[in-house]
């Protein structure tokens, strides 16, 4: 008897429906075809034990299973439940009516318990597009899939529930989620707040500008100056995610299995990989492609602490994603694109010893060591970072001050107003939402300068020997500063402040 059951494969951040054809005939054998990986090939052992422990069995006949399309590689243990249901219906142990109306996914334990899977949200989106009536999956993934409207989502804890549903008509409990209510419920305020930061008013100002315009920023300062503390608080002043951004972000995290027992993500992601990370782990890829850290930071913040400690090859692979806000991974057998629109926040010591330019500490690094240390960061990468700012240690008087600083809530209000100005400005541009995303053409249109401001910028460019990309960065930052001031046009003071945020372009830093 031939039976068809439906599962799904996730490739990149999109899903493709997989038709699992199970044919049982005379003879003996178990043949699984359609480019399955080792985890799927081993499924027959899990399925046999799960069925036996629930009063069923794999028939002692010739079983041929095809996973179509047969030329697409399939991976993971999430097909266990799909295959098990197919075997039971093909062998006549359970009824097969309405089987074609449901998409079924789940990993099986030996006792028949259904374990969580990866990629439930993109699978549910595709199932809804293709007109499936329902999606049967592990209970831990039910809320995640229920984000999709017009698709009945049934979370199950064991294979017995699925068998009884198809064979005896025992109803399954449907998971219903009010997407908007869930989204707003998850908009809790971040744990870290700028009110805890003593002093550092100029750095707070930089962070506010960076958040308002979505600019990349690098913090340069000695150990203990507060670089990491400041970076961790940046998400607390970013504007709340829109519903569309939350869906996009949740979809990426779903692919790597980080959305268990959760509906929509309400907080912007903050990713802080260790400096030993590989280039594949950062940008994504692998034999079975997975999103990297830059995609997991989509719509949020990627924090690279001690930037020169990262391998240079790792840093260089970020150059294209920083410009295009997506990363395309091409291999002989596949090409996949992941979104990667993130804010880069980096930190570094000013020298190998950490105390260069600190009048109270001796310089322990030679000029050659300094050059080698700073040379780990290429000029093209630094040009893609809009704001360079020095962080100095906070004096004892300010550290011991009991008075709290301005809270993240207050800063966030100003940032949100500035972002609203930018949203209105770029309303007719589909791929531009804030100043950091402007192209050269858009910079010329929206960052026009008066003659006095042009002269001021020209002198700075000549004195600091800035590149053309740095010129564009200064104009973008100046536009954001003007937006925070609610100024229609960029003024001289906005240009002056923006120029100050190019510390690494000054003579004495990079030779």
N, C-alpha and C positions, 0 to 999 in steps of 0.2 A: 504493500500500500504506500502511496506517495502522499506526503503532507508538506505544506509550506507554512513556515513560521517567519515572523519578521523581527529583525533586530536592527542595529545601527552601528556604523563606524564613524568615529570622529577623526577628521583630517584637518589639521590646522585648528581653526575655531568654528568650522562648519561640519555638519553631519551628513552622512550618506546612508540611506536605508539599505540594509542587507537582507536579502531573501535567503532563508535557510531551508533548503529542500532536503527532506528526509525520506529515503526510500528503503523499505524493508522487503526482502525477497528470500527465496530458498537459498540455503547455504550457510556458511559460517564466516564471520569476519566483520571488521569495523573499519570503514574507509572514510576519512575526513579530508575533503579536497576544497580548493578555493583559496589557496595561499594563507592558511592559518599559521600563526606563530606557535612556539613551543607551549605557551600557556594554554592555548586553545586545544592543541594536540593532547595535552594531559587531562583535558576536561572529562574524558570518559571515565577515569578513575574516580573523580569527584562525583560525577553524575551517578555512577553505579552504586556507590556507597550511600548517597543521599536518597536514591530511590528505594534501595533495600531497607533503609532505616525508616521509611515511611510506608512500607507495605507494597511496594511496586518493584519492578525489575527491568533490566535491559534484556530484551528477548535474545535467545541464543540462535539468531539467524544472521543473514548477511545484511549489514546496515551500511548504506552509502549516504553520506551527508555532503551536500554541495553548498558552499557559501558564495552566493552570487551578488555582485559581479565577481567572477572567478579570477579576474586579472588584477584585483585590488588587494593589497596586503591587509590582513586583519590581525589585531593584536589584543592581548589582555584576556582576563578570565570573566569578563562581563557577559559572555555568550553562554555561560553554563546553563542558566535558566531557560534560555531560548532553545538550546539543543535538547535539554531534558524534556520540555513540553512537546517538541517535535517528535522525539522518540516515542513518548507515551501515546500520542495521537496516531502516529503511523503504525504502531503495533496494536491499536485498538483498545488500549487500556483505559483511555479516557475519550470523551466525545470531542469532536473537532469542529463543531458548529461555532460560528462567529470568530474563529481563530484569526481570520484574515483582517479583522477590524481592529486588532490590538497589536501594539508594538511591545515586545517583551525583552527585558534586559535584567541581569543580576548574576552575581557570583554565588556559587553554592558552597556551603560547608558540608562536611561529611554527614552531619545529622539533618541536612535539609534546610538549615538556616540560610537566609538570603543576605549576602554581604554587600556593602555600598560599592558603587561604580563611579567612574570618572566621566565627565562630559554630559551629565543628565540634562542640563539646560539646552545646549545646542541640539541634542537629540530630540528633546521635546518640541523645540521650535520647528525642526524639520518634519517631525511627525504631524504637527498641526498643519503645516503647509501641504502635506501629501494626503490629508483628509482622513487620517486614522481616527477612530472613535475614542480610543483610550490608550494609555501608556502604563504598563505594569512594570514596576521597578522596586528596588529596595526602599523600605520605609525611611531610611536615613536620607535618601535623595528626593523624597516626595515633595517637600516644600520648595526645593530648588526648581523642580520641573513644573510645579503648579503655578509658577510665575506666568506661564504661557496660558492665555485665555482660549476658550473654545476647544479645549482638550481635556478629557477626563483623566485625571492622574490617580492611580491606585498604588499606594505604598504597602508592600507586603513584607512580612518577617520570615516566612517559611514557604517552601515549595508546596506544602500541603494546602495552603490557602489558595494558591493558583490552580492546583488540581481540582479542588472543590468548586472553584468558580466556573471552570469550563465543563466539568463532568456532572456536577450536581446543581449548578445554578446558584450556589451560595454567594450572596452579594459581597463584594469587597468595599471597604470604606474608602470613599473618594476624598482626596485631599483638596480642599478649596482654599484659595488664598486671595485676599483683597490686595492686589499688587501695590496700589497707591498707599493704602494704610500701612502695609508692611514696610514700604520704602520710607515713609515719614517716621515710623516707629524706630527704624534703625539709624535715623539721623541723630544719634547721640553725640554729645560733644566729646572731642578727644581727651585723653587722659592728661596730656601735657599742656600747660598754659604759660603764655608769655608773662603773666603777672608774677611768676616765680623767678624771673630773670632779674638779677640785680645789676643796675647800670646798663652798659652796652646799648645806649639809646641810638647811637649811629648805626649799629648792626641791626637793631630792630627796624629802623627806618629802611635799611636795605632789604630786609626780609619782606617788609610790607610792599615795597616796590616790586620785588621779584614775584610775590604772590599776585599782585594786582595785574601784572602783565604776562604772567606765565614764563618769566625769564629764568634761564639757567644761572646758577650762582656758585662761586667758589669762595670759601672762607680760608684765609691764610693767617696762622697765628701759632704761638708756642704751645706746648702741652699744657693743659689745664686752663686755657683761656676761655673755654666754654663753647667751642665749635660744635661738638656733638650735641650738647644740650640745646643749642639754638636750632640746629637742624631738625631735631626731633619735634620741635614745637611749630615748625612751619605748616604742617597739615592743619593745625588748629586755626589758622587764619585764612586758609583757602576757602573760596566760596563753596557752599554745599553742592553736591553733585546733582545734576538734573536726572530725571527718570531714565532718559536715554543713556546717559553716561553710566548710571548704575547698572543698567541691563548689559551694556558693553563690557563693563568691568567684571560683573558676575560671570558672564559667559567665558571669559578668559580663565578666571580662577576655577570655574567648573571643569574645564578641560584637564587641569592638573589635580582635581579632586580636593579642592580646598574650600568647598562650600557646603559641607555636610550639615544637616539639620538647620539650614539657613535659607531664607528666601532671597531677597535682593540685598546686595551689599550697600550699606548706607554711608560708609566711611571711605574717603579716598585712601588708596593703598599707600603704604610707606615701606619701601623695600631697602634693606641695608645689607648687601652681600659682603662676605669676607673678601679681603684682598687677594686670597689664593684662588678665586673663582676662575674658571676657564672661559674662553671666548664662546664656546657652545652653550655653557650654562648661562652666560650673560645675554646673548642674543637669541638663543633658541636653536633647535635642530636636533640632531641625533639620528640613529637608525630609524626610530619611529619618532617623527618630529613632535617636539613639545615646546610650549612658549618658554622663553628665557626670562631673566629678571627684568629686562627692559619692557617686556610686554606685561608682566605681572604688575609693573608700576604704572601701566596705562591709566590715564586720568588722575594720577597721583604723583608721588615723589620717589625718585631713585637717589639714595644717599650713598656716596662712595667716600668712606672715611679713609684718610691717609692715601690720597690719590696717587702719589708717586710710588707707593708700594705695590700697586697693581701692575701686572705685566703689561709692557707697552703694547703688545699685540692685542691684548684684551681691550685696552682703551681705544685703540685705533678702529676697532670694529663698530664703535658707537658713533663714528663720525656721520655716516650715512643716515642711520635712524634719527639722529638729532636734527638733521635737516628735513628729512622726508616724513618723519613721525610715523613711520611704519618700517618693518624690516622684512625683506624678501629673502628666503633661504632656498637656494637652488642646489639640487644634487642631481646625480645621473637619473634617479628614478622618480624624483618628485620636485615640485616647486610649491612652496607654501608662503603665504604672507600673513604676518601677525601685526596688529596695530601696536604702536609704541609711542603714543603722545604723552610724554611724561616731563616733569620738571627735574632737571639734574641739579642736585645739591652735592658739591664736593668739598672736602676739607683737606688741608695739608699743612705740615710744618714749613716754616720759611727756609729751613736748612736741615741737613741730616742730623745735626745736634739739636735742632728745634728752637734755637734762641737767636737766630740772625735778626739784626735790627732791634734787639732788646738791649737798651743801654745798661740795664742792671745785670746782665749775664755775659760772661766771656764768650767770644767767638771760638768755637772748638773745631770748626770745619775749614779746610783749606779751600782756596778758590777752585781747584780742580774737582774736589769733592762736591762743592756747591753746584758747579756746572753739570756734573754727572747726575746729581740728584734732581735738579730742575729740568735737565734734558730728557728725563723720562716722560715728560708731558710735552707732546708736540705742539708747535705753534698753531696748526690747523684746528686741533682740538680746543685749545684755549680760545681761539677766535669764535668758536661756537658757544662759548660761555659768556653771557651778556654782562654779568656783574662780577668783578673781582674786588674783594674787600678784606682789609686787614682787621684781625680781631686781636685786641690787646688784653692782657690780664686785668681783672677788676681789682681796684685797690681795696684795702681792708675796710676803709670807711664806708664804702658802698656795700660791701659784703655783709657788714654788721648792721646795716640800716634795716629796721623792722618794717619800713613802709613798703607796701607792695607796688609794683609797677603797673602800667596800663595792661588791662586784661586782653586776652585773645579775642573776646567777644567784641570789644570796641574796635580793635584793629580790623577784625573781619568785616564789620559794617562798612568801613571805608573801602576796603578791598572789593567788597561786593558791589558797591556803587560804581567804582571804577570799571569793574568788569561789565556792568550793565551798560555803561557808556560805550564800551568797546563792542559789545554785542549789537547795539543799535547801529554803530558805525559800520560794522561789517555784515549787516543784515542780508545784503544781496550776494555775499561771497560764501559759497557752500563749505569751503574747507578752512575758513579763517574765522576764529571766534575771539581771539585776544591778540594783543600787540606782538607777542613773540612769534606768532605764526605768519606775520606779514612777509610777503615776497619783496624782492627789490622794487618791482613795479609799484606795489602798494605802498612801500616806504616813500617813494617819490610823490605819491598822490596825497598821503595822509600826514606826512612829516615835513611839510614845507617850512622853510626858515626865512626869517627876515635877514636883511644884509648884515646887520650887526652880529646876529647869531651865526651866520655863515662864516664871517671873519674869525669869530671866536673859535669855532670848530676847526677852521683851516689852520690856525696857529697851533692848536693842540695836536692836530694830526702831524704837522711838520716837526714839532718839538719831540713828540713821543714816538715818531716813526710808525704810526699805526697803519694796519692793512685796510684794504677796502671793506673787508668783512667787519672789522672793528668799527669802521665808520658807520655801517648799517646798524650795528649793535647799539652804538651811542644814540643814534636817532630813535631806535625802538624804545630804549630806556627813557629817553627824554619825553617821548610821547606818553609813556605810562605816568611819569612824574606830573606831566601836564594834566592827565586825566584825574589823578589823585587830587590835584588842585582845582579840578573842575574848570580848567582853562581850555578854551576852544583851540587856541594856537600855541605852538611851542615858543616859549620865551627864552631869553638869554640865561636866566637863572636855572631853568630846567636843563639846558645844555651844560652849564657849568657843573651842576650836580652830577649829571650822567657821566661826564668826563672823569670825575673823581673816582668812579667805580670801575676803573681799568688799572688797578694796582700793578698787575703783572706786566703791563706794557711800559712801566717806568724804567728808566735807566737804573741798573744796579740789581734788577731782579733776574732777568734772563740773559744777562751779559750784553 
